[in-house]
Amino acid sequence: MKGSYTKQRFKEFVISQVLPQMNPFPSTNSVLVFDNAKIHHDQELLEYLDAFEVKIKFLSLYLPDLNPIETAFSTIKQFLRRNRYFVDTSYNPIYPLLVACSQITPQMTEDYFRGLGYF
C-alpha cells in the first residue's frame, strides 16, 4: 500500500475485513480493542460499529508496559533472535516474520491481555 495509513483507509479496512468477523456484544468476537491513535477515533466508524453492536474498548494512553501488542512484539522479536540463521538465509525476508507471528497462539494472546489486567 502506498501513502500513509489514513482514517479513511482504516475505516474501509475495519468495515470490509474486520466487521464480517465480528458478532453482536456479548457474543464471542464482539469486542474490538483500539489504542488511542487518531484514526481509531473516527466518529462515523464508531457509530457504524455501534449499530452492529460491536463493543469498542480503548487502551489507556500509550504506556508500552500496559499495551498487549508490545508483549506480542517481544515474543516475535525473541523468535527472530533465536532463529537468526533462518532469518538470514530465508529467500523471502517476509517469510520469517510470518513464521514468527504464527508462533503467537490464541491462548498466548489471551494471556497477554489477562496479564495486564484487561480481563
N, C-alpha and C positions, 0 to 999 in steps of 0.2 A: 504494500500500500504506500503510495506516495503522499507526501504532505503530512501535516500534523493531524493528530487524532482529535477531532473536534467534537463538540457537544452533539452535533447532528450525526456524525458517524457513530458515536457511542449509542445514541438513541436508536438508530437503524439497526445496529448490531444487537442490542438488547431485544428489540421487538422481533427481529427476524430469526435470531439464533437462540436466545435465552428464554424468552417468553413461551415458546412452544414446549419447553421442557418443564415449565412451572405448573403448579396446581394452586387452587384457592387455599388460603390460610384457614385452618391449621394443618392441612394435609402435608405429606412429605413433599419436598421440593417446593415449598411455598414461601420461603424467606430468601431475600437477596441481601447480601451484606456488601455495602459500599464503603470506601474510605471517603474522605472529605474533599476529593478533587472537585473543582468547579463543574466539570462536565457531569458529575453524578447528581447535581442539584437542579437539573432541568425540570422546572415545574410541570411542563407538559408531559414529560416522560413519567414523572412521579404520579401524576393524576391518571395517566394511562394504565400504569401498573396497579394503582389502587382500584381502578374499575374492574380489573381481573382478580381482585382480592389477593394480590401478592403483597406480602409484608416486606417493608424495607427497613433495614437496620443500618445505621451509620456508625462506623467505628469512632472512637474518641479521636480528638485531634491527634495528629500524627506523633505517635510515640513508638518508635521501632520495636521496643521491648514488649509492647502490648498489641502488636499487629501480627496476626497469624501468618500472613503471607511471608513475613520476614523469617519465620521458623521454617516454612516450606523452602524459601530460597536457600537457607542454611543447609537443609537436607540435600538439595540439588547440588550445591557447591561442594559439599563433602563427598558426594558420589563422584563428581567430576575430578576432584583432587585424588581420591583413592584409585581412580581408573584412568590415570593420566596417559598411559600408553594407548589405551582405547581411544581417548580423545585425540591424541597426537597422530594416530595412524588411520583414523577414520577418513574415508574418501569424501564423505559429505559432512561438513562441520556441524550441520544441524542435527544429524542422527544421534550423536552422544547426548546432546541436550534433551532430545525426545526420550531417550532411554532413561536419562536421569529423572526427568519429570514422571515417567511411568513408575518409578520406584515409590512414589507417594501414593499410598493406599487410601481408600475412604476412611478406614479406621484411624490412620495417622492424621488425616485432615480433621476428623472429629476430636482427636486428642490435642491437636494444636489449639483449637478453639476452647476446649474444656480446660486445658492447662492454663489458659489466660483468663479464665473466669467468665467466658461468654455463655456457658451453659450452667 
